[in-house]
Amino acid sequence: MDSGYGRLMAASGTFRHPFIPDLPGQEQFQGRALHSLEYQRPEAFVGQRVVVVGAANSAVQIAVELSGTARVSLAARTLVKFTPQRPFGRDVHDWITWARVDQLKLGHLSRLPSPRNVLDPGVYRAAFLQGQVDQRPLFERFTRQGVVWPGGQQEAVDAVVFATGYRPNLRFLFGTGALGTRGEPVQRLGVSLTVPGLYYVGLSGQRAVASATLRGAGPDAEVVTQHLARAFSQRG
């Protein structure tokens, strides 16, 4: 890939390749199984029994929205943790931008609250406390008609919505040596560690907290272009 001055920049994004975990019995489930990317409106689930899988913002938002038209459980391996959306009267994103937390390098994350906490404008925690949505441990397996909960209880389910995140959309790099065993790019700060001349912009966790967002793409690209400039200058 590094013949002559050839370079390849992979900027295909992080949020278009949905990840769905492989759960036992999933292929036999006769209900509807979909990723949050496919979810559009709660009216499609009126009167149904729905399980939403996940514990982050998308899972909670979808579950609460669906609770107005369906009977909903949120199933996850971890408990949902809420963070107020507007501490001290300002949106948390305003505080993050003002304090430049979004530009902190990933090595500083251990000093911050978990980025997986659900931002709550005041309605999501209340919906759980009021019983509109109940949270359960992740079910053990699918059946033809539904799921089996921990402890062996079987329940008929109409639909399962997987709000389980995304993986980098880098399938075009399969077989090049650029990706690890789980399909993740082997890189540091947007520079491939295994394929000379290959660079990335827009990866989640590429450089800082804001990587893969609009606030992070520009600074990430600047780091990559600086590396490119040094590489060209060294080649004369």
C-alpha positions as CSV (number, residue, x, y, z in Angstrom):
1,M,0.0,0.0,0.0
2,D,3.0,2.3,0.5
3,S,4.3,2.1,-3.0
4,G,5.7,5.5,-4.1
5,Y,3.8,8.2,-2.2
6,G,0.5,6.2,-2.1
7,R,-1.6,6.6,1.1
8,L,-5.0,5.4,2.0
9,M,-7.2,7.2,4.5
10,A,-10.1,5.1,6.0
11,A,-12.8,7.5,7.0
12,S,-15.8,5.3,6.6
13,G,-17.3,6.0,10.1
14,T,-18.1,4.1,13.2
15,F,-21.9,4.1,13.3
16,R,-23.1,2.4,10.2
17,H,-22.0,-1.2,10.9
18,P,-24.4,-2.4,13.6
19,F,-23.2,-5.0,16.1
20,I,-25.6,-7.8,17.3
21,P,-24.4,-10.3,19.8
22,D,-24.7,-14.0,18.8
23,L,-27.1,-15.4,21.4
24,P,-28.1,-19.1,21.7
25,G,-31.2,-20.0,19.7
26,Q,-31.4,-16.7,17.9
27,E,-31.8,-18.3,14.5
28,Q,-35.0,-20.1,15.6
29,F,-36.8,-17.0,17.0
30,Q,-39.9,-16.4,15.0
31,G,-40.5,-12.9,16.4
32,R,-38.9,-9.7,15.1
33,A,-35.3,-9.1,16.0
34,L,-33.8,-5.8,14.9
35,H,-30.9,-3.4,15.7
36,S,-31.6,0.1,17.0
37,L,-30.4,1.4,13.6
38,E,-33.6,-0.1,12.1
39,Y,-35.9,1.2,14.8
40,Q,-38.0,4.2,13.7
41,R,-41.3,4.6,15.5
42,P,-43.1,3.1,18.5
43,E,-46.3,2.8,16.6
44,A,-45.0,-0.4,14.9
45,F,-45.0,-2.2,18.3
46,V,-48.4,-1.2,19.7
47,G,-49.7,-3.8,22.2
48,Q,-46.6,-6.0,21.8
49,R,-44.2,-7.5,24.3
50,V,-40.8,-6.0,23.6
51,V,-37.3,-6.6,25.0
52,V,-34.7,-4.0,24.5
53,V,-31.1,-5.2,24.9
54,G,-28.5,-2.7,26.1
55,A,-27.7,-0.4,29.0
56,A,-26.6,2.9,27.3
57,N,-28.4,5.9,26.0
58,S,-30.0,4.4,22.9
59,A,-31.3,1.4,24.8
60,V,-32.9,3.5,27.5
61,Q,-34.3,6.1,25.1
62,I,-35.9,3.4,22.9
63,A,-37.3,1.4,25.9
64,V,-38.9,4.5,27.4
65,E,-40.4,5.6,24.1
66,L,-41.8,2.2,23.5
67,S,-43.3,2.0,26.9
68,G,-46.1,4.3,25.8
69,T,-47.4,1.7,23.3
70,A,-45.9,-1.7,24.4
71,R,-44.9,-3.7,27.4
72,V,-41.2,-3.3,27.7
73,S,-38.2,-4.8,29.6
74,L,-34.7,-3.6,29.2
75,A,-32.2,-6.5,29.4
76,A,-28.5,-6.0,30.0
77,R,-25.4,-7.5,31.6
78,T,-24.9,-4.3,33.7
79,L,-27.3,-2.0,35.6
80,V,-28.2,1.3,34.0
81,K,-26.4,4.2,35.6
82,F,-27.9,7.7,35.1
83,T,-26.2,11.1,35.0
84,P,-28.2,14.3,35.0
85,Q,-28.5,15.9,31.5
86,R,-28.5,19.5,32.8
87,P,-26.3,19.8,36.0
88,F,-26.5,23.3,37.5
89,G,-28.9,24.4,34.7
90,R,-26.6,23.8,31.7
91,D,-26.5,20.8,29.4
92,V,-23.7,18.4,30.2
93,H,-22.3,18.9,26.6
94,D,-21.9,22.6,27.3
95,W,-19.8,21.7,30.4
96,I,-17.8,19.2,28.5
97,T,-17.0,21.7,25.7
98,W,-16.2,24.5,28.2
99,A,-13.9,22.3,30.3
100,R,-12.4,20.7,27.1
101,V,-13.1,17.3,28.6
102,D,-14.0,16.0,25.1
103,Q,-10.3,16.6,24.1
104,L,-8.8,14.7,27.0
105,K,-6.6,11.8,25.9
106,L,-8.0,8.4,26.5
107,G,-5.4,7.7,29.2
108,H,-7.3,10.2,31.4
109,L,-10.6,8.4,31.3
110,S,-10.0,6.6,34.5
111,R,-10.3,9.9,36.3
112,L,-13.8,10.7,34.9
113,P,-17.3,9.3,35.4
114,S,-18.1,6.4,33.1
115,P,-18.8,7.6,29.6
116,R,-21.4,4.8,29.4
117,N,-23.7,6.5,31.9
118,V,-27.1,7.4,30.5
119,L,-27.7,11.2,30.2
120,D,-31.1,11.8,31.8
121,P,-33.1,15.0,31.2
122,G,-35.4,14.0,34.1
123,V,-37.7,11.4,32.4
124,Y,-35.7,8.2,32.0
125,R,-34.9,7.4,35.6
126,A,-38.5,8.3,36.5
127,A,-39.9,5.9,33.9
128,F,-37.9,3.0,35.5
129,L,-38.9,4.0,39.1
130,Q,-42.6,4.3,38.0
131,G,-42.5,0.8,36.4
132,Q,-43.0,1.9,32.9
133,V,-39.9,-0.1,32.0
134,D,-38.4,-2.9,34.1
135,Q,-34.7,-3.8,33.9
136,R,-33.6,-7.4,34.0
137,P,-30.4,-9.4,33.5
138,L,-29.8,-10.4,29.9
139,F,-31.8,-13.5,28.9
140,E,-30.0,-16.8,28.5
141,R,-31.3,-17.8,25.1
142,F,-34.0,-17.5,22.5
143,T,-36.8,-19.9,21.9
144,R,-39.1,-20.1,18.9
145,Q,-41.7,-17.9,20.6
146,G,-39.6,-15.7,22.9
147,V,-36.7,-15.9,25.4
148,V,-35.6,-17.8,28.5
149,W,-34.7,-15.6,31.5
150,P,-32.0,-16.5,34.1
151,G,-33.6,-19.1,36.4
152,G,-35.3,-20.9,33.5
153,Q,-38.5,-18.8,33.1
154,Q,-39.7,-18.8,29.5
155,E,-41.7,-15.9,28.1
156,A,-43.3,-15.2,24.8
157,V,-41.9,-12.1,23.2
158,D,-43.0,-10.3,20.0
159,A,-39.8,-8.3,19.3
160,V,-36.2,-7.9,20.5
161,V,-34.5,-4.6,19.8
162,F,-30.7,-4.7,20.1
163,A,-29.2,-1.4,21.1
164,T,-25.8,-2.9,21.3
165,G,-23.6,-0.5,19.5
166,Y,-21.5,-0.5,16.3
167,R,-18.2,-1.7,15.0
168,P,-16.0,0.2,12.6
169,N,-17.2,-0.1,9.0
170,L,-13.9,-1.5,7.7
171,R,-14.9,-4.7,6.0
172,F,-13.0,-3.6,2.9
173,L,-9.8,-4.1,4.8
174,F,-10.3,-7.7,5.6
175,G,-7.4,-9.8,4.5
176,T,-4.9,-6.9,4.4
177,G,-3.5,-7.5,7.9
178,A,-4.8,-4.1,9.1
179,L,-7.4,-5.6,11.4
180,G,-7.1,-7.5,14.6
181,T,-8.8,-10.8,15.5
182,R,-12.1,-9.1,16.3
183,G,-12.1,-6.9,13.2
184,E,-10.8,-3.8,15.0
185,P,-8.1,-1.6,13.4
186,V,-4.6,-2.1,14.7
187,Q,-3.7,1.6,15.1
188,R,-2.4,4.3,17.3
189,L,-3.6,7.9,17.0
190,G,-5.0,7.1,13.5
191,V,-1.9,5.5,12.1
192,S,-1.9,1.8,11.2
193,L,0.6,-0.2,13.1
194,T,0.6,-3.1,10.7
195,V,0.1,-1.6,7.2
196,P,2.4,1.2,6.1
197,G,0.6,4.1,4.4
198,L,-2.8,3.3,6.0
199,Y,-4.5,6.0,8.2
200,Y,-7.8,6.4,10.0
201,V,-10.1,9.3,10.9
202,G,-13.4,9.0,12.8
203,L,-12.7,5.9,14.9
204,S,-14.3,5.7,18.4
205,G,-11.4,5.8,20.9
206,Q,-8.9,6.9,18.2
207,R,-7.3,9.6,20.2
208,A,-9.6,11.3,22.7
209,V,-13.0,11.2,24.4
210,A,-14.5,13.1,21.4
211,S,-13.1,10.8,18.7
212,A,-15.8,9.7,16.2
213,T,-17.8,12.8,17.0
214,L,-18.0,16.1,15.1
215,R,-16.0,17.8,17.9
216,G,-13.3,15.1,17.6
217,A,-12.9,14.5,13.9
218,G,-11.0,17.7,13.2
219,P,-8.4,17.4,15.9
220,D,-8.0,13.7,15.0
221,A,-7.5,14.6,11.3
222,E,-4.9,17.2,12.3
223,V,-2.8,14.6,14.2
224,V,-2.9,12.3,11.1
225,T,-2.0,15.1,8.6
226,Q,1.0,16.0,10.8
227,H,2.2,12.4,10.7
228,L,1.7,12.5,6.9
229,A,3.7,15.7,6.6
230,R,6.6,14.3,8.5
231,A,6.5,11.1,6.4
232,F,6.6,13.1,3.2
233,S,9.4,15.4,4.4
234,Q,11.5,12.5,5.4
235,R,11.2,11.0,1.9
236,G,12.5,14.3,0.4
